[in-house]
């Protein structure tokens, strides 16, 4: 990634691995800390030029394009203020080659900065690998969801993986613990979903109709149902450990589909059972019990079949073992 001075005019020649991106997205990456609104403003004002001509924010940069970047005149926050430097972080690598990385993301870490979060996995990964020319998220996981997350190291891999995701590939399997008894007959949940903004401005999703919602399909399989003395001690009648396979990849899909079946995910603060979540904290559950467990895919460039797995984190595994030992 080129080094940019925000105090003088920069002229950057686009390299082959950078081609194909939107101009605004490219500038957001190389102009660290500059708001997207400001980047759009300087593009529309003609201060950013490509091959000496004006372009729009959605212009797709090409190999050997010459990009002019003006001095960035904004009031920057200092490190001692609210804007802190992104700390480098090494994540648990499940798979890596020249085309892609698959990490085991911990719960509580956003995948990228924004919406009140100054940085996430992708920013920390870039910081820890300063020599990496290209690192881009392939897909997303909710902040409180742990497990397998794909990052592309080449644009050709990213394009192919996005194409695969649009065609129900790779196979993505999650493990979730529901509050209640999951009915085995609810194997295929096909309920369309609608995004909306909650009362506090948060991103929310609810079940809609075929006319106004996005189609969504999740396949569920019950792995275990717990109703032992440990749960009764905190006033919960049953918990269901399920395997959820995504056939579509909508925002909060598993969480809302489980809520719709009266078996919300344990520890889910947005769609879950508030009282049950408080009781489950007494059993040591301090997070949402949703984990991206398995990815099955053909390698985007070689076609090699990959089966990748991230076992349950220790805090979730311990809870399951305790539930089993007291009757499940």
C-alpha positions in Angstrom: 0.0 0.0 0.0 1.5 3.4 -1.0 2.7 5.9 1.6 0.6 9.0 1.4 1.4 12.5 2.8 -1.8 14.4 3.7 0.1 17.8 3.5 1.1 17.8 -0.2 -0.2 16.7 -3.6 0.4 13.0 -4.2 0.5 11.2 -7.6 -0.1 7.4 -7.2 0.2 4.9 -10.0 -2.3 2.0 -9.6 -0.8 -1.4 -9.6 -2.3 -4.5 -11.1 -3.4 -6.1 -7.8 -5.3 -2.8 -6.9 -7.3 -2.6 -10.2 -11.1 -3.1 -10.2 -11.9 -1.3 -6.9 -14.1 1.7 -6.6 -12.1 4.9 -6.4 -13.7 6.0 -3.1 -13.1 2.6 -1.5 -9.5 2.7 -2.6 -9.0 6.2 -1.1 -10.7 5.2 2.2 -8.0 2.5 2.6 -5.0 4.6 1.8 -6.1 7.8 3.5 -6.3 6.4 7.0 -8.7 8.3 9.3 -10.2 10.5 6.6 -14.0 10.4 6.7 -15.8 8.9 3.8 -17.9 12.1 3.4 -14.7 14.1 3.0 -13.3 11.7 0.4 -16.6 12.0 -1.6 -16.4 15.8 -1.3 -12.8 16.1 -2.8 -13.7 13.7 -5.6 -16.8 15.6 -6.6 -15.0 18.9 -6.4 -12.5 17.6 -8.9 -9.6 17.8 -6.5 -9.0 14.0 -7.1 -8.1 13.3 -10.7 -7.5 10.1 -12.6 -5.3 10.4 -15.7 -5.7 14.2 -15.3 -9.5 14.0 -15.7 -12.5 14.3 -13.3 -14.2 11.0 -12.3 -17.1 9.9 -10.0 -16.6 8.1 -6.6 -17.8 4.8 -8.2 -15.1 4.9 -10.9 -13.3 1.6 -11.1 -9.6 2.1 -11.0 -7.5 0.4 -13.6 -3.9 -0.9 -13.8 -1.5 2.0 -14.4 -4.1 4.7 -13.8 -2.5 7.9 -12.4 -4.4 9.2 -9.4 -3.9 12.7 -8.2 -4.6 13.2 -4.4 -4.8 16.7 -3.1 -3.6 17.9 0.4 -6.2 16.7 2.9 -7.3 19.8 4.9 -9.3 18.4 7.8 -8.9 18.8 11.6 -7.3 15.6 12.5 -7.6 14.2 16.0 -4.4 13.5 17.8 -3.4 10.2 19.4 -4.0 11.7 22.8 -7.6 12.5 21.7 -10.4 10.2 20.8 -8.7 8.7 17.7 -6.3 6.0 18.7 -3.8 4.2 16.5 -4.9 0.7 15.3 -3.1 -1.9 17.3 -1.6 -4.8 15.3 -3.0 -8.1 16.2 -2.3 -11.7 15.2 -5.3 -13.9 14.8 -5.6 -17.7 14.9 -4.9 -18.8 11.3 -6.9 -21.9 10.2 -5.8 -21.7 6.6 -3.5 -19.5 4.5 -1.9 -19.5 1.1 -1.0 -16.9 -1.6 -4.7 -16.3 -2.3 -6.6 -16.2 1.0 -6.5 -16.4 4.7 -9.1 -18.0 7.0 -9.0 -16.9 10.6 -10.8 -18.0 13.7 -12.3 -14.7 14.8 -12.9 -14.3 18.5 -16.2 -13.0 19.9 -16.4 -9.3 20.7 -14.3 -8.2 17.8 -15.8 -6.3 14.9 -14.7 -7.4 11.4 -14.1 -3.7 10.3 -14.3 -0.2 11.7 -17.4 1.9 11.5 -20.7 2.4 13.4 -19.0 3.5 16.6 -16.1 1.1 16.3 -12.8 2.7 15.3 -11.2 -0.5 14.0 -11.8 -4.2 13.5 -10.2 -7.4 12.3 -9.3 -6.2 8.8 -7.6 -3.0 10.1 -5.7 -4.9 12.8 -4.6 -7.5 10.3 -3.3 -4.9 7.8 -1.4 -3.2 10.7 0.2 -6.5 11.6 1.2 -7.2 8.0 2.6 -3.9 6.7 4.1 -5.5 3.6 0.9 -7.1 2.5 -0.2 -5.5 -0.8 -3.8 -6.7 -0.6 -6.1 -7.7 2.3 -9.9 -7.5 1.9 -12.8 -9.1 3.8 -14.6 -11.7 1.8 -17.7 -11.7 4.0 -18.7 -10.6 7.5 -19.5 -12.0 10.9 -21.4 -10.2 13.6 -19.2 -8.7 16.3 -20.4 -11.2 18.9 -20.2 -14.2 16.6 -16.9 -16.2 16.7 -15.5 -18.5 14.1 -14.3 -18.8 10.5 -13.8 -15.6 8.6 -12.3 -15.4 5.0 -9.9 -12.6 3.9 -8.7 -12.4 0.3 -5.0 -11.7 -0.4 -5.6 -11.2 -4.2 -8.3 -9.3 -6.0 -8.8 -12.3 -8.3 -9.5 -14.5 -5.3 -12.0 -11.9 -3.9 -13.9 -11.7 -7.1 -14.2 -15.5 -7.4 -15.2 -15.9 -3.7 -17.9 -13.3 -4.1 -19.2 -15.1 -7.2 -19.2 -18.4 -5.2 -21.1 -16.8 -2.3 -23.8 -15.6 -4.7 -24.2 -19.2 -5.8 -24.6 -21.0 -2.4 -20.9 -21.8 -2.1 -19.0 -22.2 0.2 -21.1 -24.3 2.6 -21.2 -22.4 5.9 -22.2 -24.3 9.1 -22.8 -22.6 12.4 -23.3 -23.9 16.0 -25.9 -22.2 18.1 -27.5 -22.7 21.5 -31.2 -21.8 21.6 -33.3 -21.0 24.6 -36.2 -23.5 24.5 -36.8 -26.8 22.7 -36.2 -26.8 19.0 -38.9 -28.7 17.1 -37.2 -31.2 14.8 -40.0 -30.5 12.2 -38.5 -27.0 11.8 -35.6 -28.3 9.7 -36.0 -25.9 6.9 -36.8 -22.3 7.9 -37.6 -20.2 4.8 -38.8 -16.8 6.0 -38.0 -13.6 4.2 -36.2 -10.9 6.1 -36.4 -7.1 6.2 -33.8 -4.7 7.5 -34.9 -1.6 9.5 -33.5 0.9 12.0 -34.3 0.3 15.7 -35.4 2.9 18.2 -31.7 3.7 19.2 -30.5 3.8 15.6 -29.2 0.3 15.6 -29.4 -2.1 12.6 -32.2 -4.5 13.0 -33.9 -7.3 11.0 -37.4 -8.9 11.2 -39.4 -11.5 9.4 -41.2 -10.0 6.4 -43.4 -11.2 3.6 -42.5 -12.6 0.2 -43.4 -9.3 -1.3 -41.3 -7.0 0.8 -38.5 -9.2 2.3 -35.3 -10.8 1.0 -35.6 -14.5 0.7 -33.7 -16.4 3.4 -33.3 -20.1 4.0 -31.6 -21.8 6.9 -31.3 -25.6 7.5 -31.3 -26.6 11.2 -30.3 -29.9 12.8 -30.7 -30.6 16.5 -27.5 -31.9 18.1 -28.7 -32.1 21.7 -31.5 -30.9 24.0 -30.6 -30.1 27.6 -33.1 -30.0 30.4 -31.1 -31.1 33.4 -30.7 -29.9 37.0 -28.1 -27.2 36.2 -30.6 -25.3 34.0 -33.4 -25.8 36.4 -31.3 -24.2 39.1 -31.4 -20.9 37.2 -35.0 -21.2 36.0 -34.6 -22.3 32.4 -36.6 -25.3 31.2 -34.7 -26.3 28.1 -31.8 -25.4 25.8 -31.2 -26.7 22.3 -27.8 -27.1 20.7 -28.4 -26.9 16.9 -26.3 -26.9 13.7 -27.4 -24.2 11.3 -26.4 -24.3 7.6 -26.9 -21.2 5.6 -28.4 -21.5 2.2 -28.6 -17.7 1.9 -26.4 -15.1 3.7 -28.7 -12.4 5.0 -27.9 -10.0 7.8 -28.6 -11.6 11.2 -30.3 -14.5 9.4 -29.7 -17.3 11.9 -30.5 -15.0 14.9 -33.9 -13.9 13.5 -34.8 -17.3 12.1 -34.2 -18.9 15.6 -36.1 -16.1 17.2 -39.0 -16.7 14.8 -39.2 -20.3 16.0 -39.5 -19.3 19.7 -35.9 -20.6 20.3 -33.7 -17.4 20.3 -30.0 -17.7 20.6 -28.6 -17.8 24.2 -26.8 -14.6 25.0 -28.2 -12.6 22.0 -28.8 -9.1 23.4 -30.7 -7.9 20.3 -33.1 -10.8 19.5 -32.8 -13.0 22.5 -34.7 -13.5 25.8 -33.5 -10.8 28.2 -34.4 -12.7 31.4 -33.0 -16.0 30.1 -29.7 -14.3 29.2 -29.4 -12.9 32.7 -29.9 -16.4 34.2 -27.4 -17.9 31.8 -24.8 -15.5 33.0 -24.9 -17.4 36.3 -23.8 -20.5 34.3 -20.8 -18.6 32.8 -22.3 -17.5 29.4 -21.1 -13.9 28.9 -21.6 -13.8 25.1 -23.9 -14.8 22.3 -23.7 -18.6 21.6 -23.2 -18.4 17.8 -20.1 -19.8 16.2 -19.1 -20.2 12.5 -18.0 -23.8 12.7 -17.3 -25.2 9.2 -16.5 -23.9 5.8 -16.5 -26.3 2.8 -15.4 -24.8 -0.5 -13.4 -25.2 -3.6 -10.3 -23.0 -3.5 -11.1 -19.9 -5.5 -8.0 -20.2 -7.8 -6.9 -23.8 -7.7 -10.3 -25.6 -7.3 -8.9 -27.7 -4.5 -11.6 -28.9 -2.1 -11.2 -27.4 1.3 -12.8 -28.5 4.6 -12.1 -25.9 7.3 -13.2 -26.2 10.9 -12.9 -24.0 14.0 -13.8 -25.8 17.2 -16.0 -24.1 19.8 -14.1 -21.6 22.0 -13.3 -22.8 25.4 -16.0 -20.8 27.2 -18.8 -22.3 25.0 -17.3 -25.8 25.1 -17.2 -25.7 28.9 -20.8 -24.7 29.0 -21.9 -27.6 26.8 -19.9 -30.1 28.8 -21.5 -28.8 32.0 -24.9 -29.1 30.5 -24.2 -32.7 29.3 -22.9 -33.7 32.7 -26.1 -32.6 34.4 -28.5 -34.3 32.1 -28.8 -33.8 28.3 
